[in-house]
Amino acid sequence: MKLLSIAIPCYNSENYMKKCIDSLLIGGEDVEIVIVDDGSSDHTAQIADEYAAANPTIIKVIHQENGGHGEAVNTGIKNASGLYFKVVDSDDWVNDAAYYKILETLRNVVGGNQTLDMLISNFVYEKQGAAHKKIMSYKTAFPQDVIFTWNDVKHFYKGQYILMHSVIYRTQLLLDCGLELPKHTFYVDNLFVYQPLPYVKTMYYLNVNFYRYFIGRDDQSVHESVMINRIDQQIRVNKLMIDSYDVYKLSNKKLRHYMISYIDIITTVSSILLIRSGTDENFEKKKELWRYLKKQNKHLYYKLRFGLLGRYVNLPGKSGRKVSIAGYKLTQKFFGFN
């Protein structure tokens, strides 16, 4: 059995997938790389097959009809034989030194007497044209180099969230929690991280800059204009996260607090993008999203609506919209998002 399965969802990725695959191949025989060709129309399938032919004990390729990023991740999970599972998008890559450290840590854990559910590491925003690369670090939030539980978690700052780029899950845990991402939907990486969290009992944090998250292409799914055009998909994910759990029934206070904070930021992102679009139709969608939250979970609605971010994105009138947009620009500049 492989130690780590890494799924690479690929859709028309011929221009950048080689850099991604090459960065992962150095993991050697401990690693299984599952390339999911999601109905590509360029040379993605051919490139994937060539890599598999040259590395038959490490790479497997699955060709499927286009189902979107989430369906490609679903396929990766279903076909993973490794004890642990990671998603690396085809335009991203990993740092070799941090990669070796992660594999060493997983080997040591597997050889020990404790089960590890989730490993967290840092990631770097490789923003095109940016002189300074922002690092998402978790050293203020987690103990380092030990297995710990939610009770040991320290303080999360605003903007400091466990994202798909930073997480490696135990494969069986993903199967046990029934994770099934929606087809033809972007932004499912938030659901991928969020839904398994109540099943996570043990964690390990490595303070290494492992994942390199490329950001800056005009056609990229996280580009602001693209996100606004696909806002219905963002809202869909937002609602699925709301529906996943009644967070107030979670017994662990720190887990509950973190998941509420996560829902808070995702709902804020949805709201800000709807405001930023500047259309009456999308402003109505924002109000409908908040009505949906109130209908599904009144306790959570009042917590978010009258919290700092909820007040911020629900200011009345055109002047209120301008304040929200100005704040979004500051957030965008600080965090390097979109």
C-alpha positions as CSV (number, residue, x, y, z in Angstrom):
1,M,0.0,0.0,0.0
2,K,1.2,3.5,-0.9
3,L,1.8,6.0,1.9
4,L,0.3,9.0,0.1
5,S,-2.0,9.4,-2.8
6,I,-1.9,12.7,-4.6
7,A,-4.8,13.5,-7.0
8,I,-4.1,16.0,-9.8
9,P,-7.4,17.2,-11.4
10,C,-6.6,18.3,-15.0
11,Y,-8.7,20.1,-17.5
12,N,-6.9,21.5,-20.5
13,S,-3.7,21.7,-18.4
14,E,-1.1,21.1,-21.2
15,N,0.7,24.3,-20.6
16,Y,1.5,23.8,-16.9
17,M,0.8,20.2,-15.7
18,K,4.4,19.0,-16.3
19,K,5.8,21.3,-13.7
20,C,3.2,20.0,-11.2
21,I,3.8,16.3,-11.9
22,D,7.6,16.7,-11.9
23,S,7.5,18.3,-8.5
24,L,5.6,15.3,-7.1
25,L,7.5,12.5,-8.8
26,I,10.5,13.0,-6.5
27,G,8.4,11.4,-3.7
28,G,9.3,8.1,-5.3
29,E,7.6,4.8,-4.5
30,D,5.9,6.0,-1.3
31,V,3.7,8.1,-3.5
32,E,0.8,7.4,-5.8
33,I,0.0,10.2,-8.3
34,V,-3.5,9.9,-9.7
35,I,-3.9,12.2,-12.7
36,V,-7.6,12.7,-13.5
37,D,-8.1,14.0,-17.0
38,D,-11.5,15.6,-16.7
39,G,-12.6,15.6,-20.4
40,S,-9.8,17.7,-21.7
41,S,-9.8,18.8,-25.3
42,D,-6.1,19.7,-25.6
43,H,-3.0,17.4,-25.2
44,T,-3.6,16.9,-21.4
45,A,-4.6,13.2,-21.9
46,Q,-1.6,12.5,-24.0
47,I,0.8,14.1,-21.6
48,A,-0.7,12.2,-18.7
49,D,-0.5,8.9,-20.5
50,E,3.2,9.5,-21.4
51,Y,4.0,10.2,-17.7
52,A,2.2,7.0,-16.6
53,A,4.0,4.9,-19.2
54,A,7.4,6.3,-18.0
55,N,6.4,5.8,-14.3
56,P,4.0,2.9,-14.1
57,T,4.5,2.1,-10.4
58,I,3.9,5.7,-9.4
59,I,1.4,7.3,-11.8
60,K,-2.1,6.1,-12.7
61,V,-4.3,8.1,-15.2
62,I,-8.0,8.2,-15.2
63,H,-9.9,9.7,-18.2
64,Q,-13.4,10.7,-17.6
65,E,-16.2,12.9,-19.1
66,N,-16.0,16.5,-17.9
67,G,-17.5,16.7,-14.5
68,G,-15.7,19.7,-13.0
69,H,-13.1,20.1,-10.3
70,G,-15.2,18.5,-7.6
71,E,-15.9,15.4,-9.7
72,A,-12.2,15.0,-10.5
73,V,-11.4,15.1,-6.8
74,N,-14.2,12.5,-6.1
75,T,-12.6,10.3,-8.7
76,G,-9.2,10.8,-7.1
77,I,-10.5,9.7,-3.7
78,K,-12.3,6.7,-5.1
79,N,-9.1,5.5,-6.9
80,A,-6.6,6.3,-4.1
81,S,-4.8,3.4,-2.6
82,G,-2.6,5.5,-0.3
83,L,-3.1,5.7,3.5
84,Y,-3.3,9.5,3.1
85,F,-4.7,11.7,0.4
86,K,-3.7,15.1,-1.0
87,V,-5.1,17.3,-3.9
88,V,-2.6,19.3,-5.9
89,D,-4.1,21.4,-8.7
90,S,-2.4,21.1,-12.1
91,D,-1.2,24.7,-12.2
92,D,0.4,24.4,-8.7
93,W,3.5,22.6,-7.4
94,V,5.3,21.6,-4.2
95,N,8.6,22.4,-2.6
96,D,11.0,19.5,-2.6
97,A,12.5,19.9,0.8
98,A,9.1,20.3,2.5
99,Y,7.8,17.3,0.5
100,Y,10.6,15.1,1.9
101,K,9.8,16.3,5.4
102,I,6.1,15.5,5.0
103,L,6.8,12.0,3.7
104,E,9.2,11.4,6.6
105,T,6.6,12.5,9.1
106,L,3.9,10.3,7.6
107,R,6.2,7.3,7.6
108,N,7.0,7.9,11.3
109,V,3.3,8.3,12.2
110,V,2.3,5.1,10.3
111,G,5.0,3.2,12.2
112,G,3.8,4.5,15.6
113,N,0.8,3.6,17.8
114,Q,-1.4,6.7,17.1
115,T,-3.7,7.3,14.2
116,L,-3.3,10.6,12.4
117,D,-6.4,12.0,10.7
118,M,-5.1,15.3,9.3
119,L,-1.6,16.8,8.5
120,I,-1.4,20.5,8.0
121,S,1.5,22.5,6.4
122,N,2.0,26.0,5.1
123,F,1.4,27.1,1.6
124,V,2.7,30.0,-0.4
125,Y,0.7,32.4,-2.7
126,E,2.8,32.3,-5.9
127,K,1.0,35.4,-7.1
128,Q,2.0,36.5,-10.6
129,G,3.9,39.7,-10.6
130,A,4.1,40.0,-6.8
131,A,7.6,40.7,-5.5
132,H,6.6,39.5,-2.0
133,K,5.2,36.0,-1.7
134,K,2.6,35.7,1.1
135,I,2.9,32.6,3.2
136,M,-0.1,31.1,5.0
137,S,1.5,29.8,8.2
138,Y,-0.3,28.2,11.1
139,K,2.4,28.5,13.8
140,T,0.2,30.7,16.0
141,A,-2.7,28.3,15.7
142,F,-1.2,24.8,16.2
143,P,1.4,23.0,18.3
144,Q,4.3,22.0,16.1
145,D,5.8,18.5,15.4
146,V,3.5,16.6,17.7
147,I,0.1,14.8,17.3
148,F,-2.6,17.0,18.9
149,T,-6.4,17.3,19.2
150,W,-8.9,20.1,18.8
151,N,-8.4,20.9,22.5
152,D,-4.8,21.8,21.9
153,V,-5.6,24.3,19.1
154,K,-4.6,27.9,19.9
155,H,-5.7,31.1,18.2
156,F,-6.7,31.6,14.6
157,Y,-6.4,35.0,13.2
158,K,-8.9,36.4,10.7
159,G,-7.8,35.2,7.3
160,Q,-6.0,32.2,8.8
161,Y,-7.9,29.2,7.6
162,I,-7.2,25.5,6.8
163,L,-7.5,25.4,3.1
164,M,-7.1,22.6,0.6
165,H,-3.6,23.6,-0.2
166,S,-2.6,23.1,3.5
167,V,-4.3,19.8,4.3
168,I,-3.6,16.1,3.9
169,Y,-6.4,13.8,5.1
170,R,-6.3,10.2,6.1
171,T,-8.0,8.5,3.0
172,Q,-10.3,6.3,5.0
173,L,-11.6,9.3,6.9
174,L,-12.7,11.0,3.6
175,L,-14.6,7.8,2.8
176,D,-16.1,7.5,6.3
177,C,-17.5,11.0,6.3
178,G,-19.3,10.4,2.9
179,L,-17.6,13.3,1.1
180,E,-19.1,13.7,-2.3
181,L,-18.3,17.0,-4.0
182,P,-20.9,18.4,-6.5
183,K,-20.3,18.1,-10.2
184,H,-19.7,21.1,-12.5
185,T,-19.1,23.4,-9.6
186,F,-16.0,25.5,-8.8
187,Y,-14.9,26.5,-5.3
188,V,-15.6,23.0,-3.9
189,D,-12.2,23.1,-2.2
190,N,-13.8,24.8,0.8
191,L,-16.3,22.0,1.1
192,F,-13.5,19.4,0.7
193,V,-11.8,20.9,3.8
194,Y,-14.9,21.7,5.8
195,Q,-17.1,18.6,5.7
196,P,-14.5,16.1,7.1
197,L,-13.5,18.4,10.1
198,P,-15.9,16.8,12.7
199,Y,-14.4,13.4,11.9
200,V,-10.9,14.7,12.6
201,K,-9.7,13.7,16.1
202,T,-6.0,14.0,15.7
203,M,-3.8,16.5,13.8
204,Y,-0.1,17.2,13.1
205,Y,1.3,20.5,12.0
206,L,4.6,20.8,10.1
207,N,5.9,24.4,9.8
208,V,7.2,24.0,6.3
209,N,6.2,25.9,3.1
210,F,5.0,22.9,1.1
211,Y,2.3,23.9,-1.4
212,R,2.9,26.6,-4.0
213,Y,-0.4,28.1,-4.9
214,F,-0.2,29.8,-8.3
215,I,-2.5,32.8,-8.7
216,G,-2.7,35.5,-11.3
217,R,-4.0,34.1,-14.6
218,D,-7.0,36.0,-16.0
219,D,-8.9,32.8,-16.7
220,Q,-8.2,31.4,-13.2
221,S,-11.2,30.3,-11.2
222,V,-10.2,32.6,-8.3
223,H,-9.8,35.7,-10.5
224,E,-12.4,38.2,-9.3
225,S,-14.2,38.7,-12.5
226,V,-14.4,34.9,-13.0
227,M,-15.7,34.4,-9.5
228,I,-18.5,37.0,-10.1
229,N,-19.4,35.3,-13.4
230,R,-19.6,32.0,-11.5
231,I,-21.2,33.4,-8.4
232,D,-24.1,30.9,-8.4
233,Q,-21.5,28.1,-7.9
234,Q,-19.9,30.0,-5.0
235,I,-23.4,30.3,-3.5
236,R,-24.1,26.6,-4.0
237,V,-21.0,25.7,-2.1
238,N,-21.8,28.2,0.6
239,K,-25.3,26.6,1.1
240,L,-23.9,23.1,1.1
241,M,-21.5,24.1,3.8
242,I,-24.4,25.6,5.8
243,D,-26.4,22.4,5.3
244,S,-23.5,20.0,6.2
245,Y,-23.9,20.3,10.0
246,D,-25.7,22.0,12.7
247,V,-22.5,23.4,14.1
248,Y,-24.1,24.1,17.4
249,K,-24.5,20.4,18.0
250,L,-20.7,19.9,17.8
251,S,-19.6,19.1,21.3
252,N,-16.0,20.4,21.0
253,K,-16.0,24.1,21.6
254,K,-12.8,24.8,19.6
255,L,-14.0,22.8,16.6
256,R,-17.4,24.5,16.8
257,H,-15.8,28.0,17.0
258,Y,-13.5,27.2,14.0
259,M,-16.3,25.9,11.8
260,I,-18.5,28.9,12.6
261,S,-15.6,31.2,11.7
262,Y,-15.1,29.3,8.4
263,I,-18.8,29.6,7.4
264,D,-18.6,33.3,8.4
265,I,-15.7,34.0,6.0
266,I,-17.2,32.0,3.1
267,T,-20.5,33.8,3.5
268,T,-18.7,37.1,3.6
269,V,-16.8,36.3,0.4
270,S,-20.1,35.4,-1.3
271,S,-21.7,38.6,-0.1
272,I,-18.9,40.9,-1.1
273,L,-18.7,39.4,-4.6
274,L,-22.4,39.8,-5.1
275,I,-22.1,43.5,-3.9
276,R,-19.1,44.1,-6.1
277,S,-20.9,42.9,-9.2
278,G,-23.0,46.1,-8.9
279,T,-26.2,44.5,-10.2
280,D,-29.6,44.6,-8.6
281,E,-30.0,40.9,-9.5
282,N,-26.9,39.9,-7.5
283,F,-27.8,42.2,-4.6
284,E,-31.1,40.3,-4.4
285,K,-29.1,37.0,-4.4
286,K,-27.1,38.3,-1.4
287,K,-30.3,39.0,0.5
288,E,-31.6,35.5,-0.5
289,L,-28.4,33.9,0.8
290,W,-28.9,35.5,4.2
291,R,-32.6,34.5,4.2
292,Y,-31.5,30.9,3.4
293,L,-29.1,30.9,6.3
294,K,-31.8,32.2,8.6
295,K,-34.2,29.5,7.5
296,Q,-31.7,26.7,7.9
297,N,-30.1,27.8,11.2
298,K,-31.4,30.8,13.0
299,H,-28.8,30.5,15.7
300,L,-26.0,30.6,13.2
301,Y,-27.8,33.4,11.2
302,Y,-27.9,35.7,14.2
303,K,-24.3,34.9,15.1
304,L,-23.1,35.8,11.6
305,R,-25.5,38.6,10.8
306,F,-24.7,40.7,13.8
307,G,-21.0,39.8,14.0
308,L,-18.3,42.1,12.6
309,L,-18.3,40.7,9.1
310,G,-22.1,40.3,8.9
311,R,-22.7,43.9,9.9
312,Y,-20.0,44.9,7.4
313,V,-21.6,43.3,4.3
314,N,-25.2,44.2,5.2
315,L,-24.9,47.9,5.4
316,P,-27.9,49.5,3.9
317,G,-28.1,51.5,0.6
318,K,-25.5,52.4,-2.0
319,S,-23.2,54.0,0.5
320,G,-23.2,50.8,2.4
321,R,-22.2,48.9,-0.7
322,K,-19.3,51.3,-1.3
323,V,-18.0,50.8,2.2
324,S,-18.1,47.0,1.7
325,I,-16.3,47.2,-1.6
326,A,-13.6,49.5,-0.1
327,G,-13.1,47.0,2.7
328,Y,-12.9,44.1,0.2
329,K,-10.1,45.9,-1.7
330,L,-8.1,46.2,1.5
331,T,-8.7,42.5,2.2
332,Q,-7.7,41.6,-1.3
333,K,-4.5,43.6,-1.1
334,F,-3.6,42.2,2.3
335,F,-4.3,38.5,1.7
336,G,-3.4,38.4,-2.0
337,F,-6.7,36.7,-2.9
338,N,-8.3,36.7,-6.3
